[in-house]
Amino acid sequence: METRHEMRAGPVRGSSTSRFLNPCVVGFVVVAVVVILAVTIGLLVHFLAFDQKPYFYRSSFQILNVNYSEQLSSPGTREYRILSERIESLISKTFRESDLRNQFIRAYVVKLRRDGNGVRADIVMKFKFTRNNNGDSMKKKIESILHQMLNNSGNLEINPSTEVTSITDQDAVVLFTSECGARSDLITLSEERIIGGTKAEEGDWPWQVSLQANNGHHCGGVLISNTWVLTAAHCFRRYPDPYTWTATFGISTKIPKLRIRVRNIIVHSNYNPVTHENDIALVQLNREVTFTKNIHRVCLPAPTHNIVPGSIAYVTGWGSRRYGGNTVTDLEQARVRIIRNSVCNAPDKYNGAILPGMVCAGVPNGGVDACQGDSGGPLVQEDSRRLWFLVGIVSWGYQCGLPDKPGVYTRVTAYRNWILQEIGI
């Protein structure tokens, strides 16, 4: 009995099994802990030593040997563009030849302004640094490199008293949106600038406006200041009362980001509904728009701005996808090319109906065009500095997307002085 009891209880076997399992469990736990620690340390090292984060810096400096003129007050002028590109090129060349060549992303002149008799350039620069870099140390490196540039600035005489300030991403957004014509890819100083598909994403065309009569989308519009929208005169033939109208912002007409009532409408006094001549109007909003990354103004071109035949432009709106169809609720975009007026006036096209205050845009075989509901919306082009300019306003055309019948737009450069006289912009 005692022997069977001892065998049944098996204290020796129990202790033997316990001695056999414990080393395996302990070993497994030790290995698991070592692996977890190794992975954690590896990720931490990578995060601190290799993972890079974008940083924005702001600076400004005085250009002493360039006299300030009115031509430098607007990014739409050739003078503004040339001087800004010279400054940006000088900064980029300097950093790409420095110890920060791998960290430097881009420099951009956000504004040129008067400083005494000279010009002051406000600059935003973007870098990518690892997260363990000391901010003050990087700032001093940037300042030092800028000082070297200022001492070797070629034919630009630059005041060397340059101070660099670190700014947040939001500060950069405020700087860019206080000026005109910047899309989100420029605001982030990204190297990518892809516009794909027909659907627009939020913030792609931040100046786009839906003008709604009795709360239904009726026409497009373009934000040109914090209180004024540019559109087509023919939009108001049926509803001339400003209190009928509301302006909405954002890519959806059903769920807009912002809704503001209209205070006043200024239709060109010489608008001719038969010939479509002077098809342009101004809409005053009831209150100011606070500019954001996704809602801000387009650039207006100078009267001398050259709209090059064959160049790419984009038209956007909520118009119907086919002639006689319904409007859409989500903003769409189309890529077209500028067509010379003489070509557009050919007998097989519009046979002389295209006047000097108009511009044609489309594609050779048709199929890409503005349509009903797009009226008053923007035709825009990007310049060499990635700013977007309003070159046309959707006006008229024969049906939609037919071969040899491109869209016809009000040529904004022809009315630049009219806009200036009416509202001082």
VOPAGU-2260 file (C-alpha; in pm, 1 decimal, decimal comma):
REM VOPAGU-2260
SITE   aa  ch    i         X         Y         Z
SITE  MET   A    0       0,0       0,0       0,0
SITE  GLU   A    1     273,2     239,0      92,0
SITE  THR   A    2     468,1     158,5    -221,1
SITE  ARG   A    3     158,6     204,2    -443,5
SITE  HIS   A    4      78,3     527,5    -258,4
SITE  GLU   A    5     425,9     662,4    -322,9
SITE  MET   A    6     407,6     562,7    -687,9
SITE  ARG   A    7      55,6     703,2    -726,8
SITE  ALA   A    8     148,3    1034,2    -567,8
SITE  GLY   A    9     464,6    1041,5    -773,0
SITE  PRO   A   10     647,9    1314,8    -584,2
SITE  VAL   A   11     971,5    1223,4    -756,2
SITE  ARG   A   12     816,2    1234,5   -1105,5
SITE  GLY   A   13     641,8    1564,2   -1025,2
SITE  SER   A   14     963,9    1725,8    -915,1
SITE  SER   A   15    1145,9    1573,2   -1212,6
SITE  THR   A   16     890,9    1720,0   -1461,2
SITE  SER   A   17     912,9    2056,1   -1291,8
SITE  ARG   A   18    1290,3    2054,8   -1321,5
SITE  PHE   A   19    1257,3    1966,7   -1693,5
SITE  LEU   A   20    1001,5    2246,4   -1789,1
SITE  ASN   A   21    1134,8    2540,4   -1593,5
SITE  PRO   A   22    1455,5    2593,6   -1794,3
SITE  CYS   A   23    1255,5    2593,7   -2122,9
SITE  VAL   A   24    1005,1    2847,2   -1997,3
SITE  VAL   A   25    1273,6    3064,9   -1848,5
SITE  GLY   A   26    1481,4    3042,9   -2164,0
SITE  PHE   A   27    1184,1    3133,1   -2381,2
SITE  VAL   A   28    1102,4    3432,7   -2159,5
SITE  VAL   A   29    1465,7    3548,2   -2163,1
SITE  VAL   A   30    1487,6    3522,9   -2542,9
SITE  ALA   A   31    1153,6    3705,9   -2584,9
SITE  VAL   A   32    1263,7    3986,3   -2353,6
SITE  VAL   A   33    1598,1    4020,4   -2534,7
SITE  VAL   A   34    1423,6    4033,9   -2874,8
SITE  ILE   A   35    1171,7    4293,2   -2755,7
SITE  LEU   A   36    1448,2    4503,2   -2603,2
SITE  ALA   A   37    1659,1    4475,6   -2918,7
SITE  VAL   A   38    1366,1    4576,7   -3140,7
SITE  THR   A   39    1274,0    4864,0   -2908,9
SITE  ILE   A   40    1632,0    4992,1   -2894,2
SITE  GLY   A   41    1667,8    4951,3   -3271,5
SITE  LEU   A   42    1349,3    5145,8   -3337,7
SITE  LEU   A   43    1454,8    5412,5   -3088,0
SITE  VAL   A   44    1798,6    5446,1   -3247,0
SITE  HIS   A   45    1645,7    5462,6   -3594,2
SITE  PHE   A   46    1383,6    5713,6   -3479,0
SITE  LEU   A   47    1641,7    5939,5   -3317,7
SITE  ALA   A   48    1930,1    5896,0   -3561,2
SITE  PHE   A   49    1767,4    5841,8   -3898,7
SITE  ASP   A   50    1401,2    5943,7   -3895,8
SITE  GLN   A   51    1376,0    6297,4   -4033,9
SITE  LYS   A   52    1114,1    6557,9   -3962,7
SITE  PRO   A   53    1048,4    6873,9   -4168,4
SITE  TYR   A   54    1132,2    7207,6   -4006,8
SITE  PHE   A   55    1044,2    7553,9   -4135,6
SITE  TYR   A   56    1252,5    7867,8   -4085,6
SITE  ARG   A   57    1173,3    8226,3   -4168,5
SITE  SER   A   58    1416,5    8502,0   -4257,8
SITE  SER   A   59    1421,8    8832,4   -4439,7
SITE  PHE   A   60    1691,3    9054,1   -4581,5
SITE  GLN   A   61    1720,9    9384,2   -4757,5
SITE  ILE   A   62    1829,8    9409,2   -5119,8
SITE  LEU   A   63    2005,4    9742,5   -5145,4
SITE  ASN   A   64    2072,9    9777,0   -5517,3
SITE  VAL   A   65    1715,7    9711,8   -5637,6
SITE  ASN   A   66    1478,0   10006,9   -5613,5
SITE  TYR   A   67    1127,2    9920,8   -5503,6
SITE  SER   A   68     856,1    9988,4   -5761,1
SITE  GLU   A   69     485,2    9911,9   -5802,7
SITE  GLN   A   70     582,7    9623,4   -6030,7
SITE  LEU   A   71     721,3    9448,1   -5721,7
SITE  SER   A   72     395,4    9479,0   -5528,7
SITE  SER   A   73     221,1    9193,5   -5712,8
SITE  PRO   A   74     341,6    8836,7   -5780,0
SITE  GLY   A   75     166,3    8863,6   -6116,6
SITE  THR   A   76     433,3    9083,7   -6267,9
SITE  ARG   A   77     739,7    8970,8   -6459,9
SITE  GLU   A   78     963,4    9188,2   -6236,0
SITE  TYR   A   79     835,8    9021,6   -5917,8
SITE  ARG   A   80     881,2    8673,6   -6059,8
SITE  ILE   A   81    1233,5    8736,3   -6192,1
SITE  LEU   A   82    1364,1    8892,4   -5869,4
SITE  SER   A   83    1204,1    8622,8   -5653,5
SITE  GLU   A   84    1352,7    8346,6   -5868,5
SITE  ARG   A   85    1697,5    8507,1   -5847,2
SITE  ILE   A   86    1678,6    8516,7   -5468,1
SITE  GLU   A   87    1546,2    8159,0   -5441,6
SITE  SER   A   88    1811,9    8032,8   -5679,9
SITE  LEU   A   89    2087,3    8204,9   -5480,6
SITE  ILE   A   90    1966,2    8053,9   -5151,0
SITE  SER   A   91    1925,8    7706,3   -5301,2
SITE  LYS   A   92    2271,3    7712,9   -5462,8
SITE  THR   A   93    2430,1    7822,9   -5135,2
SITE  PHE   A   94    2272,6    7547,6   -4923,4
SITE  ARG   A   95    2334,2    7277,3   -5184,4
SITE  GLU   A   96    2703,1    7360,5   -5172,7
SITE  SER   A   97    2708,9    7357,9   -4789,8
SITE  ASP   A   98    2721,1    7101,3   -4510,1
SITE  LEU   A   99    2338,8    7112,0   -4502,3
SITE  ARG   A  100    2301,1    7000,9   -4864,8
SITE  ASN   A  101    2125,8    6677,9   -4758,1
SITE  GLN   A  102    1892,8    6855,6   -4516,9
SITE  PHE   A  103    1789,5    7150,4   -4733,4
SITE  ILE   A  104    1458,1    7105,3   -4919,6
SITE  ARG   A  105    1350,8    7438,8   -5060,4
SITE  ALA   A  106    1347,8    7816,9   -5016,7
SITE  TYR   A  107    1062,5    8042,9   -5120,4
SITE  VAL   A  108    1007,3    8418,7   -5134,2
SITE  VAL   A  109     663,4    8469,9   -4982,5
SITE  LYS   A  110     666,6    8847,1   -5020,2
SITE  LEU   A  111     863,6    9140,7   -5160,2
SITE  ARG   A  112     802,7    9471,0   -4984,7
SITE  ARG   A  113     939,7    9822,4   -4967,2
SITE  ASP   A  114    1226,6    9888,9   -4726,0
SITE  GLY   A  115    1350,1   10244,3   -4760,3
SITE  ASN   A  116    1439,4   10282,0   -5126,1
SITE  GLY   A  117    1528,5    9915,3   -5150,7
SITE  VAL   A  118    1339,7    9588,0   -5131,6
SITE  ARG   A  119    1295,9    9350,8   -4839,4
SITE  ALA   A  120    1239,3    8983,4   -4924,3
SITE  ASP   A  121    1053,6    8764,3   -4674,5
SITE  ILE   A  122    1177,0    8405,8   -4708,4
SITE  VAL   A  123    1053,6    8067,3   -4585,9
SITE  MET   A  124    1299,4    7776,4   -4591,5
SITE  LYS   A  125    1228,9    7407,4   -4537,4
SITE  PHE   A  126    1477,8    7153,2   -4403,9
SITE  LYS   A  127    1462,8    6792,8   -4285,3
SITE  PHE   A  128    1656,6    6710,9   -3971,0
SITE  THR   A  129    1672,8    6405,4   -3748,4
SITE  ARG   A  130    1471,7    6449,1   -3432,4
SITE  ASN   A  131    1773,3    6442,2   -3200,3
SITE  ASN   A  132    1924,3    6753,9   -3358,2
SITE  ASN   A  133    1951,7    7057,4   -3137,1
SITE  GLY   A  134    1723,3    7334,6   -3266,2
SITE  ASP   A  135    1950,8    7622,3   -3163,0
SITE  SER   A  136    2250,7    7452,2   -3319,6
SITE  MET   A  137    2067,9    7407,3   -3651,8
SITE  LYS   A  138    1947,4    7765,8   -3645,7
SITE  LYS   A  139    2305,8    7889,1   -3600,5
SITE  LYS   A  140    2426,6    7669,3   -3888,5
SITE  ILE   A  141    2156,4    7810,0   -4116,6
SITE  GLU   A  142    2240,8    8167,1   -4015,3
SITE  SER   A  143    2610,3    8104,8   -4075,4
SITE  ILE   A  144    2548,1    7965,6   -4424,6
SITE  LEU   A  145    2316,1    8256,4   -4509,1
SITE  HIS   A  146    2585,2    8501,7   -4402,9
SITE  GLN   A  147    2828,9    8331,5   -4639,9
SITE  MET   A  148    2570,7    8368,7   -4916,1
SITE  LEU   A  149    2517,9    8735,3   -4841,1
SITE  ASN   A  150    2888,5    8795,3   -4876,2
SITE  ASN   A  151    2892,0    8617,5   -5214,5
SITE  SER   A  152    2560,3    8728,5   -5359,8
SITE  GLY   A  153    2688,3    8823,9   -5703,3
SITE  ASN   A  154    2511,9    9124,4   -5851,6
SITE  LEU   A  155    2256,2    9140,6   -5569,1
SITE  GLU   A  156    2376,1    9373,9   -5293,6
SITE  ILE   A  157    2225,7    9226,2   -4977,2
SITE  ASN   A  158    2232,3    9363,1   -4625,8
SITE  PRO   A  159    2410,0    9094,1   -4418,1
SITE  SER   A  160    2207,9    9148,7   -4095,9
SITE  THR   A  161    2011,8    8825,0   -4138,1
SITE  GLU   A  162    1818,2    8668,1   -3849,7
SITE  VAL   A  163    1662,3    8323,6   -3880,8
SITE  THR   A  164    1350,7    8226,0   -3685,2
SITE  SER   A  165    1211,9    7876,1   -3643,6
SITE  ILE   A  166     840,0    7865,9   -3726,1
SITE  THR   A  167     570,6    7599,9   -3694,5
SITE  ASP   A  168     390,9    7432,9   -3983,2
SITE  GLN   A  169      87,8    7647,0   -3900,0
SITE  ASP   A  170     298,7    7965,5   -3913,1
SITE  ALA   A  171     407,1    7863,0   -4264,2
SITE  VAL   A  172      42,3    7812,2   -4364,2
SITE  VAL   A  173     -46,4    8161,5   -4239,7
SITE  LEU   A  174     243,2    8317,1   -4432,6
SITE  PHE   A  175     150,5    8146,3   -4759,3
SITE  THR   A  176    -224,3    8197,9   -4737,0
SITE  SER   A  177    -184,7    8567,8   -4660,5
SITE  GLU   A  178     -52,1    8595,2   -5016,7
SITE  CYS   A  179    -225,4    8462,2   -5330,1
SITE  GLY   A  180    -229,2    8153,8   -5546,7
SITE  ALA   A  181     -68,2    7887,2   -5326,5
SITE  ARG   A  182    -196,6    7530,5   -5334,7
SITE  SER   A  183    -126,0    7286,7   -5050,7
SITE  ASP   A  184     180,3    7142,8   -5228,6
SITE  LEU   A  185     343,1    7486,2   -5228,9
SITE  ILE   A  186     236,6    7566,8   -4872,6
SITE  THR   A  187     419,8    7255,6   -4753,2
SITE  LEU   A  188     710,2    7331,7   -4993,3
SITE  SER   A  189     670,6    6980,7   -5129,4
SITE  GLU   A  190     851,4    6872,4   -5443,8
SITE  GLU   A  191     542,0    6681,4   -5557,0
SITE  ARG   A  192     276,4    6856,2   -5765,1
SITE  ILE   A  193      46,6    6590,4   -5901,6
SITE  ILE   A  194    -304,0    6662,7   -6021,2
SITE  GLY   A  195    -470,4    6336,5   -6110,8
SITE  GLY   A  196    -817,9    6218,1   -6200,4
SITE  THR   A  197   -1130,9    6423,3   -6231,4
SITE  LYS   A  198   -1224,7    6447,9   -5864,0
SITE  ALA   A  199   -1069,0    6734,6   -5671,1
SITE  GLU   A  200    -938,4    6683,2   -5318,4
SITE  GLU   A  201   -1005,3    6925,8   -5035,1
SITE  GLY   A  202    -770,9    7225,1   -5069,0
SITE  ASP   A  203    -668,3    7151,8   -5429,5
SITE  TRP   A  204    -845,5    7464,4   -5556,8
SITE  PRO   A  205    -887,7    7678,9   -5244,1
SITE  TRP   A  206   -1022,6    7981,4   -5437,2
SITE  GLN   A  207   -1318,4    7790,9   -5585,1
SITE  VAL   A  208   -1660,8    7925,6   -5486,5
SITE  SER   A  209   -2011,9    7789,6   -5540,2
SITE  LEU   A  210   -2261,3    8069,8   -5597,6
SITE  GLN   A  211   -2600,9    7943,5   -5489,4
SITE  ALA   A  212   -2935,4    8100,8   -5577,2
SITE  ASN   A  213   -3210,4    8009,0   -5330,5
SITE  ASN   A  214   -2971,0    7754,8   -5174,2
SITE  GLY   A  215   -2909,8    7561,9   -5496,7
SITE  HIS   A  216   -2580,7    7567,7   -5690,1
SITE  HIS   A  217   -2617,5    7797,1   -5990,2
SITE  CYS   A  218   -2270,0    7919,7   -6088,1
SITE  GLY   A  219   -1904,6    7896,6   -5999,5
SITE  GLY   A  220   -1694,9    8184,2   -5872,4
SITE  VAL   A  221   -1336,3    8268,6   -5780,4
SITE  LEU   A  222   -1216,5    8419,4   -5452,5
SITE  ILE   A  223    -989,5    8716,0   -5533,0
SITE  SER   A  224    -980,4    8881,0   -5187,5
SITE  ASN   A  225   -1125,9    8818,4   -4843,6
SITE  THR   A  226   -1451,3    8991,4   -4946,7
SITE  TRP   A  227   -1475,5    8972,4   -5327,9
SITE  VAL   A  228   -1556,5    8692,5   -5572,3
SITE  LEU   A  229   -1513,0    8716,4   -5949,6
SITE  THR   A  230   -1765,9    8541,4   -6173,9
SITE  ALA   A  231   -1962,9    8568,9   -6501,0
SITE  ALA   A  232   -2220,8    8840,5   -6569,8
SITE  HIS   A  233   -2467,1    8597,3   -6727,7
SITE  CYS   A  234   -2511,0    8421,6   -6391,0
SITE  PHE   A  235   -2733,4    8707,7   -6273,0
SITE  ARG   A  236   -2972,3    8748,7   -6566,6
SITE  ARG   A  237   -3233,0    8535,1   -6391,1
SITE  TYR   A  238   -3156,4    8630,0   -6030,0
SITE  PRO   A  239   -3026,4    8990,3   -6010,8
SITE  ASP   A  240   -3109,8    9043,3   -5639,6
SITE  PRO   A  241   -2795,0    8995,0   -5423,9
SITE  TYR   A  242   -3006,0    8874,9   -5129,0
SITE  THR   A  243   -3103,3    8569,0   -5333,2
SITE  TRP   A  244   -2742,3    8453,6   -5334,9
SITE  THR   A  245   -2509,3    8267,0   -5100,9
SITE  ALA   A  246   -2140,8    8180,9   -5153,5
SITE  THR   A  247   -2013,5    7847,1   -5025,8
SITE  PHE   A  248   -1655,7    7715,0   -4998,2
SITE  GLY   A  249   -1509,8    7364,9   -5002,2
SITE  ILE   A  250   -1530,4    7080,3   -5252,9
SITE  SER   A  251   -1889,4    6979,5   -5166,8
SITE  THR   A  252   -2194,9    7191,7   -5247,5
SITE  LYS   A  253   -2404,1    6978,5   -5010,9
SITE  ILE   A  254   -2173,8    6993,8   -4707,4
SITE  PRO   A  255   -1970,3    7315,0   -4754,2
SITE  LYS   A  256   -1686,4    7417,3   -4524,8
SITE  LEU   A  257   -1813,0    7775,4   -4514,0
SITE  ARG   A  258   -2128,2    7961,4   -4617,9
SITE  ILE   A  259   -2153,0    8342,4   -4651,9
SITE  ARG   A  260   -2439,5    8551,9   -4782,7
SITE  VAL   A  261   -2389,7    8799,2   -5068,5
SITE  ARG   A  262   -2410,2    9173,7   -5006,3
SITE  ASN   A  263   -2364,4    9326,8   -5350,3
SITE  ILE   A  264   -2331,4    9234,7   -5719,4
SITE  ILE   A  265   -2149,2    9446,8   -5979,1
SITE  VAL   A  266   -2221,5    9334,8   -6335,6
SITE  HIS   A  267   -2009,6    9488,1   -6614,1
SITE  SER   A  268   -2214,7    9778,2   -6750,2
SITE  ASN   A  269   -2140,9    9678,6   -7111,0
SITE  TYR   A  270   -2224,0    9310,8   -7080,7
SITE  ASN   A  271   -2385,2    9189,7   -7404,1
SITE  PRO   A  272   -2583,4    8864,5   -7364,2
SITE  VAL   A  273   -2602,4    8815,6   -7741,5
SITE  THR   A  274   -2229,4    8830,1   -7818,3
SITE  HIS   A  275   -2120,0    8727,9   -7462,8
SITE  GLU   A  276   -1889,3    9031,7   -7460,2
SITE  ASN   A  277   -1787,2    9164,3   -7115,3
SITE  ASP   A  278   -1922,2    8853,4   -6941,1
SITE  ILE   A  279   -1776,3    8940,4   -6602,9
SITE  ALA   A  280   -1915,5    9039,0   -6262,7
SITE  LEU   A  281   -1798,7    9102,3   -5907,0
SITE  VAL   A  282   -1972,2    8966,7   -5597,7
SITE  GLN   A  283   -1920,6    9126,7   -5256,9
SITE  LEU   A  284   -1954,0    8895,7   -4958,5
SITE  ASN   A  285   -2147,5    8995,7   -4648,5
SITE  ARG   A  286   -1842,4    8938,4   -4425,4
SITE  GLU   A  287   -1472,2    8869,4   -4458,3
SITE  VAL   A  288   -1334,0    8522,6   -4522,6
SITE  THR   A  289   -1064,4    8407,6   -4281,0
SITE  PHE   A  290    -804,9    8248,1   -4505,2
SITE  THR   A  291    -701,7    7890,9   -4429,1
SITE  LYS   A  292    -498,0    7624,4   -4606,7
SITE  ASN   A  293    -815,9    7513,8   -4787,3
SITE  ILE   A  294    -983,7    7852,0   -4845,0
SITE  HIS   A  295    -786,7    8146,7   -4983,0
SITE  ARG   A  296    -752,2    8367,7   -5289,0
SITE  VAL   A  297    -612,0    8309,8   -5635,3
SITE  CYS   A  298    -361,0    8547,4   -5794,9
SITE  LEU   A  299    -492,2    8797,8   -6047,3
SITE  PRO   A  300    -268,5    8838,8   -6352,5
SITE  ALA   A  301    -115,3    9169,1   -6458,7
SITE  PRO   A  302    -275,9    9321,9   -6770,7
SITE  THR   A  303      44,8    9232,7   -6958,8
SITE  HIS   A  304      38,5    8867,8   -6843,5
SITE  ASN   A  305     102,6    8641,4   -7143,0
SITE  ILE   A  306    -143,2    8354,0   -7189,9
SITE  VAL   A  307      57,7    8123,2   -7415,9
SITE  PRO   A  308    -129,4    7919,8   -7680,7
SITE  GLY   A  309     -78,7    7548,8   -7621,6
SITE  SER   A  310      -2,2    7592,8   -7251,0
SITE  ILE   A  311    -180,8    7381,4   -6988,7
SITE  ALA   A  312    -467,4    7522,0   -6782,1
SITE  TYR   A  313    -721,1    7374,8   -6541,0
SITE  VAL   A  314   -1094,0    7442,6   -6521,7
SITE  THR   A  315   -1288,8    7341,5   -6210,5
SITE  GLY   A  316   -1652,1    7334,4   -6111,2
SITE  TRP   A  317   -1968,4    7144,3   -6025,0
SITE  GLY   A  318   -2111,0    7152,8   -6376,1
SITE  SER   A  319   -2281,1    6861,7   -6551,8
SITE  ARG   A  320   -2069,2    6585,9   -6705,9
SITE  ARG   A  321   -2262,5    6601,0   -7032,5
SITE  TYR   A  322   -2474,0    6854,8   -7217,7
SITE  GLY   A  323   -2822,1    6866,8   -7061,8
SITE  GLY   A  324   -2714,6    6661,9   -6758,3
SITE  ASN   A  325   -2739,8    6743,7   -6389,0
SITE  THR   A  326   -2474,5    6928,8   -6192,0
SITE  VAL   A  327   -2257,2    6728,2   -5951,0
SITE  THR   A  328   -2213,9    6781,6   -5577,7
SITE  ASP   A  329   -1837,5    6717,3   -5553,5
SITE  LEU   A  330   -1588,7    6950,0   -5722,9
SITE  GLU   A  331   -1436,1    6821,8   -6047,8
SITE  GLN   A  332   -1132,4    6935,0   -6244,3
SITE  ALA   A  333   -1030,7    6916,5   -6608,9
SITE  ARG   A  334    -697,3    6972,9   -6780,0
SITE  VAL   A  335    -717,6    7171,2   -7104,2
SITE  ARG   A  336    -487,5    7370,4   -7332,3
SITE  ILE   A  337    -505,9    7733,8   -7435,7
SITE  ILE   A  338    -611,7    7781,9   -7799,1
SITE  ARG   A  339    -506,2    8085,5   -8000,0
SITE  ASN   A  340    -801,4    8315,3   -8076,1
SITE  SER   A  341    -730,9    8309,4   -8450,6
SITE  VAL   A  342    -751,7    7927,3   -8444,7
SITE  CYS   A  343   -1069,8    7934,2   -8236,1
SITE  ASN   A  344   -1224,4    8179,6   -8485,2
SITE  ALA   A  345   -1179,8    7941,7   -8780,3
SITE  PRO   A  346   -1494,8    7865,3   -8985,6
SITE  ASP   A  347   -1513,8    7507,3   -8850,8
SITE  LYS   A  348   -1494,4    7632,9   -8492,3
SITE  TYR   A  349   -1656,9    7962,3   -8384,1
SITE  ASN   A  350   -1633,3    8147,4   -8716,5
SITE  GLY   A  351   -1527,6    8488,3   -8584,9
SITE  ALA   A  352   -1735,6    8495,0   -8263,9
SITE  ILE   A  353   -1429,0    8497,9   -8036,3
SITE  LEU   A  354   -1364,1    8860,4   -7936,8
SITE  PRO   A  355   -1038,3    9001,9   -7791,4
SITE  GLY   A  356   -1179,0    8983,6   -7436,8
SITE  MET   A  357   -1224,1    8608,0   -7467,0
SITE  VAL   A  358    -991,4    8305,6   -7460,3
SITE  CYS   A  359   -1056,3    7948,1   -7577,2
SITE  ALA   A  360    -936,7    7632,7   -7402,4
SITE  GLY   A  361    -997,5    7265,4   -7468,5
SITE  VAL   A  362    -846,5    6949,5   -7614,9
SITE  PRO   A  363    -813,6    6869,2   -7988,5
SITE  ASN   A  364   -1074,5    6592,4   -8008,7
SITE  GLY   A  365   -1315,7    6729,4   -7750,3
SITE  GLY   A  366   -1441,3    6533,3   -7451,8
SITE  VAL   A  367   -1281,4    6760,3   -7189,1
SITE  ASP   A  368   -1464,4    7086,1   -7125,7
SITE  ALA   A  369   -1659,7    7302,1   -6886,6
SITE  CYS   A  370   -2037,7    7258,1   -6903,7
SITE  GLN   A  371   -2363,3    7392,0   -6758,0
SITE  GLY   A  372   -2318,4    7480,7   -6392,9
SITE  ASP   A  373   -1949,1    7563,3   -6437,8
SITE  SER   A  374   -2027,0    7920,3   -6553,1
SITE  GLY   A  375   -1837,1    8186,5   -6361,7
SITE  GLY   A  376   -1577,0    7936,8   -6240,8
SITE  PRO   A  377   -1198,6    7961,0   -6279,5
SITE  LEU   A  378    -961,2    7873,2   -6560,1
SITE  VAL   A  379    -620,4    7882,8   -6390,9
SITE  GLN   A  380    -255,3    7835,0   -6481,4
SITE  GLU   A  381      54,3    7770,5   -6272,0
SITE  ASP   A  382     360,8    7988,8   -6314,8
SITE  SER   A  383     727,7    7889,6   -6280,0
SITE  ARG   A  384     715,5    7953,7   -5903,2
SITE  ARG   A  385     408,4    7729,9   -5857,7
SITE  LEU   A  386     168,6    8016,0   -5796,7
SITE  TRP   A  387    -171,9    7987,8   -5963,1
SITE  PHE   A  388    -316,7    8271,4   -6170,3
SITE  LEU   A  389    -671,5    8327,0   -6290,1
SITE  VAL   A  390    -659,0    8357,0   -6670,0
SITE  GLY   A  391   -1022,6    8290,7   -6756,8
SITE  ILE   A  392   -1380,6    8278,1   -6630,4
SITE  VAL   A  393   -1613,7    8010,9   -6768,6
SITE  SER   A  394   -1841,0    8198,3   -7009,9
SITE  TRP   A  395   -1992,8    8009,5   -7303,8
SITE  GLY   A  396   -1951,6    7744,9   -7573,4
SITE  TYR   A  397   -2148,5    7529,1   -7813,5
SITE  GLN   A  398   -2285,0    7241,1   -7604,8
SITE  CYS   A  399   -2005,4    7064,5   -7408,3
SITE  GLY   A  400   -1693,4    6876,1   -7510,2
SITE  LEU   A  401   -1760,7    6858,3   -7883,3
SITE  PRO   A  402   -1467,4    6839,4   -8128,2
SITE  ASP   A  403   -1378,6    7183,4   -8270,4
SITE  LYS   A  404   -1605,6    7354,1   -8013,8
SITE  PRO   A  405   -1381,4    7428,8   -7713,3
SITE  GLY   A  406   -1487,0    7620,0   -7405,2
SITE  VAL   A  407   -1485,8    7999,4   -7427,4
SITE  TYR   A  408   -1373,7    8201,9   -7125,5
SITE  THR   A  409   -1369,4    8568,1   -7030,5
SITE  ARG   A  410   -1003,7    8674,3   -7064,8
SITE  VAL   A  411    -918,7    8814,1   -6720,8
SITE  THR   A  412    -615,7    9016,1   -6836,8
SITE  ALA   A  413    -848,4    9222,8   -7058,5
SITE  TYR   A  414   -1053,0    9320,7   -6750,5
SITE  ARG   A  415    -773,2    9369,0   -6500,8
SITE  ASN   A  416    -811,1    9747,8   -6509,8
SITE  TRP   A  417   -1191,2    9720,0   -6478,1
SITE  ILE   A  418   -1149,9    9512,9   -6158,9
SITE  LEU   A  419    -901,9    9769,1   -6024,9
SITE  GLN   A  420   -1138,2   10059,3   -6098,1
SITE  GLU   A  421   -1439,2    9886,3   -5944,5
SITE  ILE   A  422   -1292,7    9753,7   -5618,9
SITE  GLY   A  423    -929,5    9868,8   -5603,4
SITE  ILE   A  424    -775,3    9520,7   -5633,9
